[in-house]
Structures are given as structure tokens and as C-alpha cells.
Amino acid sequence: MNITAQSPGKIILSGEHAVVYGQPAIVAAVARYTTVQFHLLSRGNSLRTALAGIATGRRTPLSALQSLRDKLDARFEAFAKGDLAVKNILQRPDDLMLYTLAQIAGHFLPTRDGEGRLRAGQLHTRSDLPLGAGMGSSAAIIAATMVLYEHLLNQPQSLAERFARIRFCERLQHGKGSAIDAAAVTYGGVQLLANQEPQPLDVSLKDCYWLLTGIPQSSTGECVAAVREQFGKDEALWQAFGACSAALQTGLQHQDTQAITAAIDDNQSLLHRIGIVPPTSQAIIAAIKNSGGAAKISGAGSIRGNAGGMLLIYHQDEAALRTLLEKDYPQLSWGRLQVAVEGAAIVSPHS
């Protein structure tokens, strides 16, 4: 038996950092995917994990899942008390996937007798999403694993339940579960988050593109913590971010080019102000603006180094954008933003 689940990644259109302070955000699920495949083994009592391009994996007894969950919960509590850096909560590349499985098992199979319903097998993952670049790779692996085991245990969750549980699991990666990432991987499409709750937004992103400037040297958790320390109490700043999201929403709904461009420019200026836009990313954004478009950091950005992760680009002249990027930045990956219309789902259940 082989069963495969997949989850889209995400591109933040507006509201990164500000959503932590109660401001709205807009996110699109992007049609680049992380897949998780389960292959049933007829013998044994363990899981073997393998993450393509990351780790060859390890063998974990099914009976050890509860203790792994408890250990990672304890490490998160140490982080919450200030005794552990966020980057040290997870210790192995497959910790997040196994923790998700442990959470699902603990919820649907709460007694030790229930462990017998978990099946020995192999879990393989592969991904089109660059790790640590702001495209939601951690939320995607959680979502795909969760949907896979809902199917295996014949225990489907509602989308609202799945959204909440993905956020809870992802706190181990970033120090706080992201409503933005969870909304994209759960619901798909374009989502407006107001008061941390997602609402579908029916808009076209036909002139939007993504560009990867490189993998940031600082993690999302580090960036969020640094911004909180310097700007956490600046209510006027966060309200300005919120105004950018509202302006972008209106611009997209009316396909108002001038309004969309202005909202992205204003948002980028605020992101620069909080110190998460590295110099190289600033230069690329300025070049795109000079060519007639607009661009901004999409995601946490970086407080160190030159790479800022993902950029969101809005440009109505694809030929001009292509000429610029192929001439001046041929080493960088970029493409048209293709929205994934649904969130994490089973794609190939075969017995």
C-alpha cells in the first residue's frame, strides 16, 4: 500500500511581521508542493523516514512517538522561558514530521492500546519548496503529514481543526505557530487573515511573480524576535502595516494597478524600516521599481547577510521584467505566481 499527500507552499502578499501584532495579512497558496508518501511494511513496529535532499532518515519505534512528543514539548517550554534558542527546539530534520504524527496519534488514539492502529512503514518526502526561504516549507510538511495520517486512520478533521493543529505543531519551528502559513496550506487559494482567522479572497494575481534572492542567514524565529525587541510596542508602526494590507486588498479587488503598486511600495518601505531587508535585496527591489514594477520582501526577511529569501513582484510588463532579471540577475530563480486552489490533500491512495 502506498499513499501520498501533498501540500502547497505560500507567498505572503502583505502583513508579514504585522500579523503578530493583530494586523491583517494576505497570503496566497502557491502551486509548488511538498509531498509525503507512506509505504506500508508487512513486518516491524517502526517508521523509517527519508527526506529527499535533506536526510537519509532514521528508524523510530512507534512506541517512542509519545516520548518524542513530550521531549519536544519540553524543549518548546524551555524556549518560552528564555532558556533555549528557537533554532535549537528541533534537533533533527524529521522531528517536525514525527511530532505531527505523534500529535495526530495522541488525539485520535489517546491510549497506549491505540498504538496498535499505527502501521509500520516508510515515510518519504520530497519538495519543490526551498527550505528557509519564506515559502512555507515547514507548514507544508506538517500539513501533508497530517492529511496523510487522517486518511490512514480514517479520522478526517474539519478544515478549522486542521488549521489550528498545524499552527500548534509549527510553533516548534518558529517559536510561534503562523496563522499565515497554516491558512495557505489548509485552505489554499488567496486568504485574508483578520484577527488571525482566514477568509477567502477572490482576487486575480495575474501580474504577480516570485523571486528567490537566496536563503536567509537568520531564521524566521530569529527575525520575529529581533523585530519584537526593537519595535514590538510601536502601535503606530503596526497600524501603518495594517493600512498597507487594507490598501492592497482594495487594489486587488478592483485590479487598480496604481493602488497595488503603491501598497507594495509602502509595505516594502516599512519592512526596510524594521531592518529585515538585506542590501542585496534592496538593490533588486530598486531595479524592479525602475523597470516599472514593484517588489517587496515576502516572509520574515533576514537580519544578517545579503539574502532576504523570497520577493513578491508586481509587474504588468513581463518582457521588461524578464529582460531585467536575465541581464542583471541570471543566477536567481523566479517565476509567475501560480495560485494553488486547494490546500493539503491526498493525491494517490493505492492499495
C-alpha positions in Angstrom: 0.0 0.0 0.0 1.3 3.4 -1.0 -0.5 6.6 0.0 0.7 10.1 -1.0 -0.4 13.5 0.3 0.8 16.9 -0.9 0.6 20.5 0.4 1.2 23.7 -1.4 3.6 26.4 -0.3 2.8 30.0 0.3 3.7 33.5 -0.7 2.8 36.4 1.6 1.4 39.3 -0.2 1.2 41.6 2.8 1.2 41.5 6.6 4.4 39.6 7.5 5.6 40.5 11.0 2.5 42.8 11.4 0.1 39.8 11.8 1.8 39.0 15.1 0.5 42.4 16.4 -3.1 41.9 15.4 -2.9 43.4 11.9 -4.5 41.9 8.8 -2.4 39.9 6.3 -2.9 38.5 2.8 -1.4 35.2 1.7 -1.6 33.0 -1.4 -1.1 29.3 -1.6 1.4 28.7 -4.4 1.4 25.7 -6.7 4.8 24.4 -5.6 4.4 21.4 -3.4 5.8 19.2 -0.6 4.7 15.6 -0.8 4.8 12.9 1.9 4.4 9.2 0.9 3.6 6.3 3.2 4.7 2.8 2.1 3.2 0.1 4.3 5.6 -2.6 5.7 4.2 -6.0 6.4 6.5 -6.6 9.3 8.0 -4.5 12.1 6.9 -1.9 14.6 8.7 1.2 13.5 8.7 4.0 11.0 11.6 4.9 8.7 11.8 8.5 7.5 13.7 9.8 4.5 13.6 13.5 3.4 14.8 13.9 -0.1 17.8 16.1 -0.4 17.9 16.7 3.4 18.4 13.5 5.3 18.6 9.8 4.6 16.3 9.3 7.6 16.1 7.2 10.8 14.1 4.4 12.2 11.7 5.4 15.0 9.8 2.8 17.0 6.0 3.6 17.0 6.1 3.1 20.8 8.6 6.0 21.0 6.4 8.7 19.4 4.8 9.8 22.7 8.2 10.3 24.4 9.4 12.2 21.3 6.4 14.5 21.5 6.9 15.0 25.2 10.6 15.8 24.7 9.9 18.4 22.0 7.1 19.9 24.1 9.6 20.3 27.0 12.1 21.9 24.6 9.5 24.4 23.5 8.7 25.3 27.1 12.4 25.9 27.7 12.4 28.3 24.7 9.3 30.0 26.1 11.1 30.6 29.4 14.1 32.0 27.6 16.4 29.1 28.3 16.7 27.8 24.8 17.1 29.5 21.4 14.3 28.9 18.9 16.7 27.3 16.4 17.5 24.6 19.0 14.0 23.4 19.7 14.1 20.9 16.8 17.2 18.7 16.7 16.8 16.5 13.6 15.4 17.3 10.1 12.5 14.8 10.6 11.5 16.0 14.1 8.7 18.1 12.8 7.1 15.4 10.7 7.3 12.8 13.5 6.0 15.4 16.1 3.0 16.0 13.8 2.3 12.2 13.6 2.6 12.0 17.4 0.1 14.8 17.8 -2.4 13.1 15.5 -1.9 9.8 17.2 -2.3 11.4 20.6 -5.5 13.0 19.6 -7.2 10.1 17.8 -5.5 7.2 19.6 -5.2 8.6 23.1 -4.5 5.3 24.9 -1.4 3.1 24.5 -3.8 0.4 23.2 -4.4 2.7 20.3 -0.7 2.5 19.2 -1.6 -0.8 17.6 -3.6 1.1 14.9 -0.5 2.8 13.7 1.2 0.8 11.0 4.9 0.2 10.4 6.1 1.7 7.2 8.3 4.2 5.4 7.7 7.9 5.1 9.4 9.6 2.2 9.2 13.3 1.4 10.2 15.5 -1.5 9.6 19.2 -2.0 9.6 21.9 -4.7 9.8 24.4 -1.9 13.2 25.9 -0.9 13.9 25.4 2.8 14.1 28.5 4.9 13.2 30.9 2.1 9.8 32.1 3.3 7.6 29.7 1.1 6.1 27.8 4.0 8.1 24.6 3.7 7.7 23.7 7.4 3.9 24.2 7.4 3.7 22.2 4.2 5.4 19.1 5.6 3.2 19.3 8.7 0.0 19.7 6.6 0.9 16.9 4.2 1.8 14.5 7.1 -1.4 15.4 8.9 -3.7 14.8 5.9 -1.9 11.5 5.2 -2.5 10.2 8.7 -6.1 11.4 8.8 -6.6 9.2 5.8 -4.6 6.2 7.2 -6.6 6.4 10.5 -9.9 7.2 8.8 -10.2 10.2 11.0 -10.8 13.3 8.9 -10.6 16.6 10.6 -12.6 19.7 9.7 -10.5 22.4 7.9 -10.8 24.6 11.0 -9.4 21.8 13.2 -6.6 21.1 10.8 -5.7 24.8 10.6 -5.5 25.0 14.4 -3.4 21.8 14.8 -1.0 22.9 12.0 -0.4 26.2 13.8 0.2 24.3 17.1 2.8 21.9 15.5 4.6 24.7 13.6 5.4 26.6 16.8 8.3 24.3 17.2 9.9 25.6 14.0 9.4 29.4 14.5 8.6 29.8 18.2 5.0 30.7 17.4 2.6 29.0 15.0 1.9 31.1 12.0 -1.7 31.7 11.1 -0.5 32.9 7.7 1.3 29.7 6.8 -1.4 27.5 8.3 -4.1 29.3 6.3 -2.3 28.8 3.0 -1.6 25.1 3.4 -5.0 24.3 4.9 -7.4 26.2 2.7 -5.5 27.0 -0.5 -6.3 30.0 -2.7 -5.8 33.6 -1.5 -6.7 34.2 2.1 -7.2 37.3 4.1 -6.3 36.9 7.8 -8.2 39.2 10.1 -7.7 38.7 13.9 -5.7 35.5 13.0 -8.8 34.0 11.2 -8.7 33.2 7.5 -11.3 34.4 5.0 -11.1 33.5 1.3 -10.3 36.5 -1.0 -11.5 36.2 -4.6 -8.8 38.2 -6.5 -6.6 37.7 -9.5 -2.8 37.7 -9.1 -2.1 37.6 -12.9 0.7 40.2 -12.8 2.4 38.7 -9.7 5.7 36.9 -9.6 8.1 35.4 -7.1 11.9 35.7 -7.0 14.3 33.9 -4.6 17.1 36.2 -3.6 18.8 33.3 -1.6 18.3 31.5 1.7 18.5 34.0 4.6 21.2 33.5 7.2 18.7 34.2 10.0 15.7 32.1 10.7 12.1 33.3 10.8 12.1 32.9 14.6 15.2 35.0 15.0 13.8 37.7 12.8 10.5 37.8 14.6 12.3 38.0 18.0 14.6 40.8 16.8 11.7 42.9 15.4 9.7 42.3 18.6 12.6 43.6 20.8 13.0 46.8 18.8 9.5 47.6 17.5 7.1 45.4 19.4 5.4 48.3 21.3 5.3 50.7 18.3 1.5 50.6 17.7 1.6 53.3 15.1 4.1 51.3 13.0 1.9 48.2 13.1 -1.2 50.2 12.2 0.7 51.5 9.2 1.4 47.9 8.1 -2.3 47.2 8.5 -3.2 50.1 6.3 -0.9 48.6 3.6 -2.7 45.3 3.7 -6.1 47.1 3.5 -4.9 49.1 0.6 -3.6 46.1 -1.2 -6.8 44.2 -0.7 -8.8 47.0 -2.2 -6.4 47.4 -5.1 -6.5 43.7 -5.9 -10.3 43.6 -5.7 -10.6 46.4 -8.2 -7.5 45.5 -10.2 -6.2 49.0 -9.7 -2.6 49.0 -10.9 -1.7 52.3 -9.2 -3.2 51.2 -5.9 -1.5 47.8 -5.9 1.9 49.3 -6.8 1.6 52.0 -4.1 0.6 49.5 -1.4 3.6 47.2 -2.2 6.0 50.1 -2.3 4.7 51.4 1.1 4.8 47.9 2.6 8.4 47.5 1.4 9.4 50.8 3.0 8.0 49.7 6.3 9.8 46.3 6.1 13.1 48.2 5.4 12.4 50.3 8.5 12.2 47.3 10.8 15.6 46.1 9.5 14.8 42.8 7.7 15.7 43.8 4.1 19.3 43.0 3.3 21.3 45.3 1.0 21.3 43.0 -2.0 17.5 42.6 -1.8 17.1 46.3 -1.6 19.1 46.7 -4.8 17.0 44.1 -6.6 13.8 45.8 -5.4 15.0 49.2 -6.6 15.9 47.8 -10.0 12.4 46.2 -10.4 10.9 49.5 -9.4 13.0 51.4 -12.0 11.7 48.9 -14.7 8.1 49.9 -14.0 7.1 47.3 -11.4 7.0 47.0 -7.6 8.5 44.4 -5.2 8.8 43.6 -1.5 10.2 41.1 0.8 7.7 38.2 1.2 8.3 36.5 4.6 10.4 37.2 7.6 13.4 38.6 5.6 16.8 38.5 7.3 18.7 40.4 9.9 22.1 39.0 8.7 23.8 38.5 5.4 22.7 39.5 1.9 19.9 37.1 1.1 16.4 38.1 2.0 14.5 35.0 1.0 11.5 35.5 -1.3 10.4 38.6 -3.1 6.9 39.3 -4.2 6.9 41.2 -7.6 4.1 43.0 -9.3 4.8 43.9 -12.9 2.5 44.4 -15.8 5.2 44.1 -18.4 6.6 40.5 -18.2 9.0 41.1 -21.1 10.6 44.1 -19.3 10.9 42.1 -16.1 12.4 39.1 -17.9 14.9 41.4 -19.6 16.0 42.9 -16.3 16.3 39.6 -14.4 18.1 37.7 -17.2 20.5 40.5 -17.8 21.4 41.6 -14.2 20.3 38.6 -12.1 20.7 35.4 -14.2 21.6 33.3 -11.2 18.3 33.9 -9.4 15.2 31.7 -9.7 11.9 33.4 -10.4 8.6 32.7 -11.9 4.9 33.6 -12.3 2.9 33.2 -9.1 0.5 30.3 -9.8 -2.1 30.0 -7.0 -2.9 26.5 -5.7 -6.7 26.4 -5.4 -6.8 23.9 -2.6 -4.7 23.1 0.5 -3.2 19.9 1.6 -4.9 16.8 0.2 -4.4 13.1 -0.6 -3.3 12.7 -4.2 -2.7 9.0 -4.7 -4.3 6.4 -2.4 -3.3 3.0 -3.7 -3.6 -0.3 -2.0 
